[in-house]
Amino acid sequence: MKDQKLKKSNEEQGGGTAVPPAEVSASSEEKKHKKVHEETLASMTGISFSGENSSIIVLALPSNFLYYIKRVLLPVLVMAGLVSVYYLSSILMLFVVSFFFAYVLNPLVLLVEKYLKNKTVSILSVYLVLFSLFLLLIIPAVTNIVSEISDLGNKMQRYSESFKGMYRNFIHSVQKSGTPIWLGEIEKYLSSFIETPDNGISKDAALPETVNGVKRDDTVTVNGYEVNLVNYSSSTGEVLIANTSEITLNYINKLNYFLKHSPKVEAFIMSVFEMLKDNLLNVSSAILIGLMNLTAILIHYALVPLLGYYFLADFKNLWAGFQNSIPDKFKNQTVRLVGQLDEVLGTFLRGQLVICLIVGTAFSFALFFIGVDFAFIIGPISGIFNIIYYLGPAMALVPSLIIALLKWGLTFKALYKMIFIITAILVIHIIDAFMFQPFIAEKSFSMHPLTLMLLLFIGFQLQGLLGMFIAIPLYGVGKVIYNNFKIVYV
């Protein structure tokens, strides 16, 4: 009776199936062995293999294998990574551009999200506003550019005729007035370095009039220029020419002669412009090819808004993942450093992009209303270069003045148009320099003007325009890092 009750109890506890005592003992031994194994692995790896980590696969390696990882495997992985970056650079660049696109827009999205209370709706709202502004600005610009390109032949014809007229007027004035005043001043200055100038050449009283049949006033062609012979070395047989100042003075005399008798040079200059007109088809083709390349680039980066959307939607999770990847002993310092870098660089980059957009638009419409050709080409280019201090106004001023001079010639209309151009660009630059830039500098980092100029020169010397562009942000990064690190001597 007792055995039957025990059997019935076992059947009820085991779901109707009796578990033999031997199997129960084996199961407990297996659990005990597994527990000991997990404790051993935990002591070796520092990882707890319970709960979520119970299914982790552990590859146990000998302790000396770390030496081979550092000496062999790690360099191989680094080289493989560099090769992958090289071959996948276009794809990686797409993601980098998308990240910075999202990084710039993130504060605006967060601001909109405070009112709309929805991340997706906030991102789409910002996209809609930006797209509307883009269309509002790009449609008149594209219309103007297409119109100017289609009229390029007529513009080149007018520029050519205008240049010919200015050139002929200049030659005519020189021929009427004799030696120009500025040439006379140069001659007078150079003559002070020559003891006894005679027709642009200093004579030596001890030198005979002829040496081996060569007269002192004879000329010889040197590198395409005629130079007077002034001496003869009997020991080497070489004919010596004037020193540097004498040669320069001789060239000044020849330049004066050239300005009075220059039909061949004039014909050459005119032929250059005729050649430009004859090759306008090639110029137009080059412009069209450039537009096609630009279109291809835009198509390649058409995914930037889409990828940027995912970055914007997950910025919080990305930041949390970055924080979790930092060791605990460096977490506080690293988070503080990255936060300061974000504050400095984020403010600078976002502010400069907005300023470039405003300045480029202002340049475009100002030049357009003045009547300068290619206004919607000069304006955006100068706006982009405005991110490099002082270069934006120069990129707008120089081509605008040249185009105004070629379009209206040496006339009173050209004069007051050039005055309008200088005034408009100067006003825009003053507003930028005294209103926009101080605000950005206050929010990001401030520097002395001499420091700014030094950084720009160093950047240009090292990497050209790219160096000028990255010099200021690198200065800000270095300043933040310097303020967060201290060297203690013990």
Backbone hydrogen bonds, N-H to C=O, Kabsch-Sander energy under -0.5 kcal/mol:
donor,donor_aa,acceptor,acceptor_aa,energy
5,K,1,M,-1.9
6,L,2,K,-2.1
7,K,3,D,-2.4
8,K,4,Q,-2.4
9,S,5,K,-2.4
10,N,6,L,-2.2
11,E,7,K,-2.3
12,E,8,K,-2.1
13,Q,9,S,-2.1
14,G,10,N,-2.4
15,G,12,E,-0.7
16,G,11,E,-4.6
17,T,14,G,-0.8
24,V,20,P,-1.8
25,S,21,P,-1.9
26,A,22,A,-2.1
27,S,23,E,-2.6
28,S,24,V,-1.9
29,E,25,S,-1.9
30,E,26,A,-2.2
31,K,27,S,-2.2
32,K,28,S,-2.1
33,H,29,E,-2.6
34,K,30,E,-2.6
35,K,31,K,-2.3
36,V,32,K,-2.2
37,H,33,H,-2.3
38,E,34,K,-2.5
39,E,35,K,-2.3
40,T,36,V,-2.2
41,L,37,H,-2.5
42,A,38,E,-2.6
43,S,39,E,-2.1
44,M,40,T,-1.6
45,T,41,L,-2.9
46,G,42,A,-2.3
49,F,47,I,-0.5
53,N,50,S,-1.4
54,S,51,G,-1.4
55,S,52,E,-0.6
56,I,53,N,-1.5
58,V,56,I,-0.6
60,A,58,V,-0.7
61,L,59,L,-0.5
65,F,62,P,-1.6
66,L,63,S,-1.3
67,Y,64,N,-0.9
68,Y,64,N,-0.8
69,I,65,F,-1.9
70,K,66,L,-2.2
71,R,67,Y,-2.3
72,V,68,Y,-2.5
73,L,68,Y,-1.9
74,L,69,I,-3.1
76,V,72,V,-1.9
77,L,73,L,-2.5
78,V,74,L,-2.3
79,M,75,P,-2.6
80,A,76,V,-2.6
81,G,77,L,-2.2
82,L,78,V,-2.3
83,V,79,M,-2.5
84,S,80,A,-2.2
85,V,81,G,-2.4
86,Y,82,L,-2.2
87,Y,83,V,-2.3
88,L,84,S,-2.1
89,S,86,Y,-0.9
92,L,88,L,-2.8
93,M,89,S,-2.9
94,L,90,S,-1.6
95,F,91,I,-1.7
96,V,92,L,-2.5
97,V,93,M,-2.9
98,S,94,L,-2.0
99,F,95,F,-2.4
100,F,96,V,-2.4
101,F,97,V,-2.3
102,A,98,S,-2.4
103,Y,99,F,-2.8
104,V,100,F,-2.3
105,L,101,F,-1.6
106,N,102,A,-1.6
109,V,105,L,-2.3
110,L,106,N,-2.6
111,L,107,P,-2.1
112,V,108,L,-2.3
113,E,109,V,-2.4
114,K,110,L,-1.1
115,Y,111,L,-0.5
115,Y,112,V,-1.2
116,L,112,V,-2.4
117,K,113,E,-2.2
122,S,118,N,-2.0
123,I,119,K,-2.5
124,L,120,T,-2.4
125,S,121,V,-2.1
126,V,122,S,-2.2
127,Y,123,I,-2.4
128,L,124,L,-2.2
129,V,125,S,-2.1
130,L,126,V,-2.5
131,F,127,Y,-2.7
132,S,128,L,-2.1
133,L,129,V,-2.4
134,F,130,L,-2.5
135,L,131,F,-2.3
136,L,132,S,-2.4
137,L,133,L,-2.0
138,I,134,F,-3.0
139,I,135,L,-2.0
141,A,137,L,-1.1
142,V,138,I,-3.1
143,T,139,I,-2.4
144,N,140,P,-2.3
145,I,141,A,-2.6
146,V,142,V,-2.7
147,S,143,T,-2.0
148,E,144,N,-2.4
149,I,145,I,-2.5
150,S,146,V,-2.4
151,D,147,S,-1.3
152,L,149,I,-1.5
155,K,151,D,-2.1
156,M,152,L,-2.7
157,Q,153,G,-2.0
158,R,154,N,-2.3
159,Y,155,K,-2.9
160,S,156,M,-2.5
161,E,157,Q,-2.4
162,S,158,R,-2.6
163,F,159,Y,-2.5
164,K,160,S,-2.5
165,G,161,E,-2.3
166,M,162,S,-2.3
167,Y,163,F,-2.7
168,R,164,K,-2.7
169,N,165,G,-2.4
170,F,166,M,-2.0
171,I,167,Y,-2.5
172,H,168,R,-2.6
173,S,169,N,-2.3
174,V,170,F,-2.0
175,Q,171,I,-2.5
176,K,172,H,-1.8
177,S,173,S,-2.1
178,G,174,V,-1.3
184,G,180,P,-2.2
185,E,181,I,-2.3
186,I,182,W,-1.8
187,E,183,L,-2.7
188,K,184,G,-2.5
189,Y,185,E,-2.3
190,L,186,I,-2.7
191,S,187,E,-2.2
192,S,188,K,-0.8
192,S,189,Y,-0.8
193,F,190,L,-1.6
194,I,191,S,-1.4
198,D,201,I,-1.4
201,I,198,D,-1.3
203,K,196,T,-0.8
205,A,203,K,-0.6
207,L,204,D,-1.5
211,V,214,V,-2.2
214,V,211,V,-2.0
215,K,213,G,-0.6
216,R,209,E,-1.5
218,D,215,K,-1.2
220,V,227,V,-2.2
222,V,220,V,-0.6
222,V,225,Y,-3.9
225,Y,222,V,-1.9
227,V,220,V,-2.8
227,V,225,Y,-0.5
229,L,218,D,-2.7
230,V,240,L,-1.7
231,N,240,L,-1.6
233,S,238,E,-3.0
234,S,232,Y,-0.7
237,G,233,S,-2.1
240,L,231,N,-1.5
240,L,238,E,-0.6
242,A,228,N,-0.8
247,I,243,N,-2.7
248,T,244,T,-2.5
249,L,245,S,-2.3
250,N,246,E,-2.4
251,Y,247,I,-2.5
252,I,248,T,-2.1
253,N,249,L,-2.0
254,K,250,N,-2.1
255,L,251,Y,-2.6
256,N,252,I,-2.3
257,Y,253,N,-2.0
258,F,254,K,-2.6
259,L,255,L,-2.4
260,K,256,N,-1.1
261,H,257,Y,-1.9
266,E,262,S,-2.5
267,A,263,P,-2.5
268,F,264,K,-2.2
269,I,265,V,-2.7
270,M,266,E,-2.7
271,S,267,A,-2.1
272,V,268,F,-1.7
273,F,269,I,-1.5
274,E,270,M,-2.2
275,M,271,S,-2.5
276,L,272,V,-2.1
277,K,273,F,-2.2
278,D,274,E,-2.5
279,N,275,M,-1.4
280,L,277,K,-1.4
283,V,279,N,-2.0
284,S,280,L,-3.1
285,S,281,L,-2.5
286,A,282,N,-2.6
287,I,283,V,-2.3
288,L,284,S,-2.6
289,I,285,S,-2.7
290,G,286,A,-2.4
291,L,287,I,-2.3
292,M,288,L,-2.4
293,N,289,I,-2.6
294,L,290,G,-2.4
295,T,291,L,-2.5
296,A,292,M,-2.4
297,I,293,N,-2.3
298,L,294,L,-2.5
299,I,295,T,-2.5
300,H,296,A,-2.4
301,Y,297,I,-2.1
302,A,299,I,-1.4
303,L,300,H,-0.5
304,V,301,Y,-1.4
307,L,303,L,-3.0
308,G,304,V,-3.1
309,Y,305,P,-1.8
310,Y,306,L,-1.4
311,F,307,L,-2.1
312,L,308,G,-2.8
313,A,309,Y,-2.6
314,D,310,Y,-1.5
315,F,312,L,-0.7
318,L,314,D,-2.7
319,W,315,F,-2.5
320,A,316,K,-2.1
321,G,317,N,-2.6
322,F,318,L,-2.1
323,Q,319,W,-2.2
324,N,320,A,-2.2
325,S,321,G,-1.2
326,I,323,Q,-1.2
330,F,327,P,-1.4
331,K,327,P,-0.8
331,K,328,D,-0.6
332,N,328,D,-0.6
334,T,330,F,-2.5
335,V,331,K,-2.8
336,R,332,N,-2.2
337,L,333,Q,-2.4
338,V,334,T,-2.9
339,G,335,V,-2.2
340,Q,336,R,-2.0
341,L,337,L,-2.5
342,D,338,V,-2.6
343,E,339,G,-2.0
344,V,340,Q,-2.4
345,L,341,L,-2.8
346,G,341,L,-0.6
346,G,342,D,-1.7
347,T,343,E,-1.3
348,F,344,V,-2.1
349,L,345,L,-3.1
350,R,346,G,-2.4
351,G,347,T,-2.2
352,Q,348,F,-2.7
353,L,349,L,-2.3
354,V,350,R,-2.1
355,I,351,G,-2.5
356,C,352,Q,-2.9
357,L,353,L,-2.0
358,I,354,V,-2.4
359,V,355,I,-3.3
360,G,356,C,-2.6
361,T,357,L,-2.0
362,A,358,I,-2.5
363,F,359,V,-2.9
364,S,360,G,-2.2
365,F,361,T,-2.4
366,A,362,A,-2.4
367,L,363,F,-2.5
368,F,364,S,-2.1
369,F,365,F,-2.4
370,I,366,A,-1.6
371,G,367,L,-1.5
372,V,367,L,-2.4
375,A,372,V,-0.8
377,I,374,F,-1.2
378,I,374,F,-2.7
379,G,375,A,-2.6
381,I,377,I,-1.5
382,S,378,I,-2.6
383,G,379,G,-2.4
384,I,380,P,-2.3
385,F,381,I,-2.2
386,N,382,S,-0.8
387,I,384,I,-1.3
388,I,385,F,-1.7
389,Y,387,I,-0.6
391,L,388,I,-1.7
392,G,385,F,-0.5
392,G,388,I,-0.9
394,A,390,Y,-1.0
395,M,391,L,-2.4
396,A,392,G,-1.4
397,L,393,P,-2.8
398,V,394,A,-2.1
400,S,396,A,-1.0
401,L,397,L,-2.5
402,I,398,V,-2.1
403,I,399,P,-2.6
404,A,400,S,-2.5
405,L,401,L,-2.4
406,L,402,I,-2.4
407,K,403,I,-2.4
408,W,404,A,-2.6
409,G,405,L,-1.7
411,T,409,G,-1.9
415,L,411,T,-1.7
416,Y,412,F,-2.4
417,K,413,K,-2.2
418,M,414,A,-2.4
419,I,415,L,-2.0
420,F,416,Y,-2.2
421,I,417,K,-2.4
422,I,418,M,-2.6
423,T,419,I,-2.6
424,A,420,F,-2.8
425,I,421,I,-2.5
426,L,422,I,-2.3
427,V,423,T,-2.6
428,I,424,A,-2.3
429,H,425,I,-2.3
430,I,426,L,-2.5
431,I,427,V,-2.4
432,D,428,I,-2.1
433,A,429,H,-3.0
434,F,430,I,-2.6
435,M,431,I,-1.5
436,F,431,I,-1.3
437,Q,432,D,-2.9
439,F,435,M,-0.9
440,I,436,F,-2.1
441,A,437,Q,-2.9
442,E,438,P,-2.5
443,K,439,F,-1.8
444,S,440,I,-2.1
452,L,448,H,-2.3
453,M,449,P,-2.5
454,L,450,L,-2.5
455,L,451,T,-2.5
456,L,452,L,-2.2
457,F,453,M,-2.4
458,I,454,L,-2.5
459,G,455,L,-2.7
460,F,456,L,-2.4
461,Q,457,F,-2.4
462,L,458,I,-2.0
463,Q,459,G,-2.9
464,G,460,F,-1.7
466,L,463,Q,-0.9
467,G,463,Q,-0.7
468,M,464,G,-1.8
469,F,465,L,-1.9
470,I,466,L,-2.1
471,A,467,G,-1.2
472,I,468,M,-0.6
474,L,470,I,-2.1
475,Y,471,A,-1.9
476,G,472,I,-2.1
477,V,473,P,-2.5
478,G,474,L,-2.8
479,K,475,Y,-2.3
480,V,476,G,-2.1
481,I,477,V,-2.6
482,Y,478,G,-2.5
483,N,479,K,-1.9
484,N,480,V,-1.0
484,N,481,I,-0.6
485,F,481,I,-0.8
485,F,482,Y,-0.7
488,V,486,K,-0.6
489,Y,487,I,-0.5
490,V,488,V,-0.6
